[in-house]
Amino acid sequence: MAAAAAPTTVAVKVKWNKEVLNLDVDLSAPGGIFKAQLQSLTGVPADRMKLMGLKTANLTDDFDMTKSGLANGKTIMMIGNAEQIDLAKPAEARTFREDQVGGHADDEAMSNGLTNIA
């Protein structure tokens, strides 16, 4: 009896936020193709997505997908945000009362309630 060849395409489910995506993944293609497929469906850039449920911690673009542990019906989870986050600094820096010279504002009483005995 001949051994059955491993399938080249598997149907997997990808959970992202509250969505469940059903995908057919070609195991003969590199990992970059899989990430590009997810990017086209979700809008999450490939460099900002994290996939959990694979045998590798970091899915690189040239990763051999036959070693990923994907099988028919397997569910993996994707984390990533499709929107660009603006991390620009504010126009003016905030100053807090504690950061001013002396640690107190000019109009604040400087007494801490203690007096010297001598």
Backbone bond lengths (Angstrom), bond angles and torsions (degrees), N, CA, C in turn:
res aa  C-N    CA-C-N  psi(-1)  N-CA   C-N-CA  omega(-1)  CA-C   N-CA-C  phi
1 M - - - 1.447 - - 1.528 108.84 -
2 A 1.309 117.23 128.98 1.462 121.90 -177.23 1.530 109.64 -82.44
3 A 1.317 114.93 144.92 1.462 119.59 178.55 1.526 109.38 -73.51
4 A 1.301 116.00 140.43 1.464 120.84 -179.83 1.523 109.53 -72.59
5 A 1.305 115.05 137.04 1.468 119.60 179.27 1.524 109.19 -72.22
6 A 1.307 115.57 146.92 1.464 120.24 178.79 1.532 109.04 -66.89
7 P 1.323 117.54 140.88 1.462 119.15 -179.78 1.528 110.71 -66.87
8 T 1.326 115.82 146.58 1.456 119.22 178.73 1.516 111.30 -92.31
9 T 1.333 117.81 -17.62 1.459 121.54 178.44 1.522 108.70 -128.48
10 V 1.333 116.47 132.82 1.457 121.42 177.56 1.524 108.99 -125.67
11 A 1.317 115.68 148.89 1.466 121.79 176.65 1.522 108.27 -96.37
12 V 1.321 116.97 119.61 1.459 121.90 -179.44 1.519 109.48 -124.48
13 K 1.332 114.97 162.72 1.459 121.86 174.57 1.521 107.82 -112.08
14 V 1.305 115.96 135.74 1.465 121.33 178.13 1.522 107.41 -118.05
15 K 1.329 116.23 119.27 1.465 120.89 176.17 1.516 108.26 -91.82
16 W 1.319 115.54 128.11 1.462 121.73 177.90 1.513 107.13 -141.51
17 N 1.326 116.62 121.60 1.471 122.80 -172.75 1.525 108.07 52.63
18 K 1.320 118.05 -117.16 1.460 120.48 179.20 1.522 111.65 -108.33
19 E 1.320 116.48 11.18 1.456 121.57 -179.19 1.524 110.45 -99.48
20 V 1.320 115.56 149.63 1.459 121.74 171.91 1.527 106.62 -121.96
21 L 1.332 115.90 118.91 1.455 122.13 -178.91 1.523 109.16 -103.36
22 N 1.305 116.91 131.49 1.466 121.84 175.16 1.523 107.94 -98.39
23 L 1.327 115.68 120.66 1.462 120.97 -175.77 1.522 110.99 -127.01
24 D 1.320 115.30 148.52 1.457 122.05 168.50 1.521 106.32 -103.15
25 V 1.330 116.31 117.93 1.460 121.99 -175.27 1.520 108.83 -106.45
26 D 1.317 115.97 127.39 1.457 122.41 176.28 1.525 108.25 -84.96
27 L 1.321 116.49 112.20 1.463 120.26 -177.25 1.520 112.94 -73.64
28 S 1.333 117.83 -15.60 1.463 119.30 178.67 1.533 111.60 -82.34
29 A 1.339 117.50 -14.00 1.471 121.86 178.45 1.527 109.57 -86.43
30 P 1.328 118.33 153.86 1.474 120.69 178.51 1.530 111.86 -71.66
31 G 1.325 115.85 169.08 1.460 122.16 -177.86 1.515 113.90 -62.28
32 G 1.323 118.19 -27.65 1.456 121.51 179.67 1.516 112.19 -63.54
33 I 1.325 117.25 -33.30 1.464 121.11 178.09 1.532 109.85 -67.45
34 F 1.329 116.97 -41.32 1.461 121.48 178.24 1.531 110.44 -62.84
35 K 1.327 116.82 -44.09 1.464 120.01 178.63 1.524 111.24 -66.03
36 A 1.318 117.93 -36.69 1.465 120.84 177.49 1.525 110.89 -66.54
37 Q 1.319 116.67 -35.89 1.461 120.97 176.71 1.529 110.41 -64.45
38 L 1.330 116.74 -43.36 1.466 120.25 177.76 1.528 110.98 -66.18
39 Q 1.327 117.18 -38.23 1.462 121.03 -179.93 1.529 110.53 -63.81
40 S 1.329 117.29 -40.32 1.460 119.45 -178.94 1.530 111.66 -68.60
41 L 1.335 117.49 -28.98 1.462 120.29 -179.87 1.524 113.29 -83.74
42 T 1.333 116.97 -34.19 1.466 120.44 -172.84 1.520 114.23 -108.13
43 G 1.320 118.33 -24.19 1.459 121.12 -175.31 1.511 113.25 84.96
44 V 1.321 118.11 0.78 1.467 122.01 177.83 1.523 108.33 -80.86
45 P 1.340 118.59 122.20 1.465 120.24 178.43 1.525 111.04 -59.79
46 A 1.319 116.37 144.02 1.464 122.16 -175.96 1.530 112.03 -59.29
47 D 1.323 117.88 -32.95 1.465 119.68 -179.34 1.523 112.96 -77.80
48 R 1.346 117.82 -9.50 1.470 121.00 -179.37 1.520 112.40 -111.20
49 M 1.343 118.50 9.07 1.457 120.05 -179.93 1.517 110.51 -104.57
50 K 1.327 114.77 145.97 1.468 121.93 176.38 1.513 106.60 -125.45
51 L 1.328 116.24 129.94 1.452 122.30 -178.78 1.518 109.70 -110.70
52 M 1.324 115.84 129.34 1.462 121.15 179.02 1.520 108.62 -117.69
53 G 1.304 115.94 141.35 1.445 121.42 -178.25 1.519 112.34 111.76
54 L 1.321 116.31 1.06 1.462 121.47 176.47 1.525 108.89 -98.60
55 K 1.323 116.44 162.19 1.466 120.08 179.25 1.526 112.41 -75.42
56 T 1.313 117.37 -11.89 1.463 120.92 179.33 1.527 108.99 -107.72
57 A 1.317 116.24 146.10 1.459 120.20 178.92 1.525 111.01 -79.09
58 N 1.325 117.10 -31.03 1.458 121.07 -177.02 1.526 108.16 -132.15
59 L 1.323 116.55 110.92 1.456 121.62 -179.22 1.526 108.73 -81.76
60 T 1.328 116.33 104.29 1.463 120.90 179.93 1.526 109.68 -85.80
61 D 1.331 115.94 166.35 1.462 120.79 -177.41 1.525 112.85 -66.19
62 D 1.330 118.15 -26.91 1.461 120.40 -178.53 1.532 112.71 -105.16
63 F 1.337 117.30 18.72 1.469 121.76 -177.84 1.527 110.27 -69.68
64 D 1.327 116.70 138.54 1.465 122.81 177.26 1.529 108.42 -78.32
65 M 1.334 116.82 110.28 1.467 121.28 -174.03 1.529 113.13 -68.79
66 T 1.331 118.19 -15.49 1.466 119.10 176.29 1.523 111.16 -68.51
67 K 1.321 117.42 -18.94 1.466 122.68 178.61 1.522 112.49 -97.08
68 S 1.329 117.90 7.73 1.461 121.35 -175.03 1.519 113.22 -82.12
69 G 1.317 118.09 -17.22 1.452 120.93 -178.96 1.520 113.39 85.59
70 L 1.330 117.64 11.45 1.460 120.60 178.67 1.523 110.33 -75.51
71 A 1.333 115.35 138.38 1.457 121.98 177.40 1.516 107.75 -141.58
72 N 1.319 116.44 165.49 1.461 120.85 179.17 1.527 110.77 -57.01
73 G 1.335 116.51 129.68 1.455 122.02 176.77 1.519 114.92 84.25
74 K 1.330 118.40 -2.71 1.466 120.34 -178.78 1.528 110.14 -70.54
75 T 1.326 116.16 143.21 1.460 122.24 178.07 1.518 108.75 -108.82
76 I 1.325 115.81 128.27 1.463 120.97 173.65 1.522 107.67 -119.63
77 M 1.313 115.75 159.59 1.464 120.54 -177.74 1.520 109.36 -115.84
78 M 1.327 115.21 137.13 1.458 120.59 179.07 1.523 108.78 -116.29
79 I 1.320 115.37 135.52 1.457 121.75 176.04 1.517 107.22 -119.15
80 G 1.317 116.03 133.91 1.453 120.94 178.53 1.512 109.68 167.35
81 N 1.321 115.76 155.88 1.453 121.65 -177.41 1.522 108.53 -116.10
82 A 1.322 115.88 130.91 1.459 120.68 -177.50 1.525 112.05 -78.56
83 E 1.318 118.09 -23.89 1.459 120.36 -178.29 1.521 110.93 -84.73
84 Q 1.303 114.94 146.18 1.458 120.48 176.69 1.522 108.53 -78.90
85 I 1.299 117.01 130.35 1.456 122.06 179.61 1.522 108.16 -93.57
86 D 1.333 116.08 126.52 1.458 120.62 -179.85 1.522 109.16 -87.88
87 L 1.309 116.17 112.37 1.458 121.38 -178.22 1.527 111.72 -105.84
88 A 1.333 116.70 28.35 1.457 120.46 179.89 1.530 109.66 -69.44
89 K 1.324 114.68 147.46 1.462 119.54 178.79 1.525 109.35 -74.67
90 P 1.338 116.96 149.41 1.464 119.04 178.60 1.528 111.35 -65.23
91 A 1.332 116.13 158.21 1.460 121.36 -177.25 1.523 111.31 -61.96
92 E 1.308 117.01 -41.87 1.472 119.88 178.59 1.520 108.98 -125.57
93 A 1.310 115.38 141.65 1.454 120.44 -178.88 1.520 109.69 -75.48
94 R 1.309 116.09 141.40 1.463 120.00 177.37 1.526 109.16 -78.90
95 T 1.310 115.29 139.48 1.456 119.89 174.48 1.517 108.08 -117.36
96 F 1.292 115.30 133.52 1.449 121.78 -179.91 1.518 109.31 -105.04
97 R 1.305 115.83 155.10 1.468 120.15 -178.57 1.525 110.97 -58.52
98 E 1.311 116.89 -35.85 1.461 120.26 -178.28 1.524 112.37 -69.46
99 D 1.336 116.37 -23.29 1.457 120.05 -177.73 1.523 113.29 -86.40
100 Q 1.300 117.63 -6.31 1.457 119.92 -179.18 1.521 109.69 -74.18
101 V 1.325 116.60 163.91 1.461 121.74 -178.27 1.525 109.36 -59.05
102 G 1.310 116.02 131.48 1.455 120.82 179.01 1.518 112.70 86.36
103 G 1.288 118.21 -10.33 1.443 120.57 177.85 1.512 114.18 82.10
104 H 1.339 117.64 -3.40 1.456 121.17 -179.19 1.518 109.08 -133.17
105 A 1.295 115.38 152.24 1.454 119.59 174.98 1.523 108.68 -76.04
106 D 1.338 116.58 160.12 1.457 120.83 -178.07 1.520 111.84 -62.63
107 D 1.321 117.95 -32.31 1.459 119.80 -177.15 1.521 112.61 -89.79
108 E 1.315 118.90 1.30 1.455 121.87 -178.52 1.526 109.76 -94.04
109 A 1.319 116.63 139.79 1.460 121.00 177.70 1.524 108.97 -66.97
110 M 1.336 117.16 137.14 1.449 121.20 -175.04 1.526 112.87 -91.26
111 S 1.293 118.84 -0.72 1.449 121.30 -176.71 1.526 110.01 -77.78
112 N 1.334 115.34 137.44 1.452 119.76 175.83 1.534 110.61 -101.42
113 G 1.321 117.15 5.31 1.445 121.32 177.75 1.522 114.77 95.01
114 L 1.328 117.83 -3.53 1.454 120.94 -179.63 1.527 109.81 -102.42
115 T 1.318 116.42 144.98 1.458 120.32 176.19 1.521 108.98 -126.30
116 N 1.320 116.42 150.83 1.469 121.37 177.05 1.515 109.91 -76.58
117 I 1.316 116.11 143.76 1.468 120.94 179.60 1.523 111.08 -80.52
118 A 1.297 118.20 -36.40 1.451 120.82 -172.59 1.470 114.84 -78.06
